[in-house]
Amino acid sequence: KRPDVIVCIGDWFDFPSLSSYDKGKKSFEGRRLIEDLSAGHEAMERLLKPLKKLQSGQKQYRKKVYQPRMVFTMGNHCDRFDRLANDMPELSGFVGTETLNLEQYGWEVHPFLKPVEIEGIFFVHYLANPMTGRPYSGTALAQLKTVGRSFVVGHKQCLDMAIHPTLDGKLQIGLINGASYPFDKGYKGYQGNNHFR
C-alpha cells in the first residue's frame, strides 16, 4: 500500500518484567528485563525487514526510494521503563525509553501521552483525562464528543470507530484500535480475550 505515514501507537515494548500488576505472583516468575528488550528489538527488525528489502531494491535499480514518515508514540507499557529510571536515578543512562534508540530504525519518537497531529487527526496511545491523567473510558463516540477532535488511539483492547458530524459540515473521526498481539491474556478470561486483533 505504501502509506505516506506509518504510526506505531505505543506499547511496542511490553516490559512484563517491570509490571507491578502481578509482581510477587507465580505468573511473574522468570521475567527478565534483558529478554523484554531483546524481544522488542527483534520484533522491530522483523516488522521493518520488508520495508528495508523494498528500499534496498529501489536503490539497486535507481528508483525513487519509498521513505514514509514513521511516527512512534510511547505507550503506558513503554513508560514502565521510564518509571524505572525515575525510581532508580542511579541507573540513569542505562534504563529509560531514550536508551531504546528507536530512531535507529527511522522512527520519529514522541513521549507518552503527547498527541501528534497528522493531517488534522491526533495520534496518541490513549486520551487522558486532564484532571486525573487516567485514560478516558467509554466508546469511541463518547470520547470523540468529550475531546472534540479527530483521534486515533491504542491502549484499549478492541476495535471501535465513530464518526461525528460538526456544525460546519465536516466529519470528526474517532478510532480505538489497541490490540495486535496474537495471544490471550490470562487476566482477561475467555470473553475478554474474544476481541478483534
Beta strands, then each sheet from edge to edge (+ up, - down):
strand 1: 5-8
strand 2: 69-73
strand 3: 108-110
strand 4: 116-118
strand 5: 121-124
strand 6: 151-153
strand 7: 159-165
strand 8: 171-177
sheet 1: 1+ 2+ 3+
sheet 2: 4+ 5- 6- 8- 7+
end
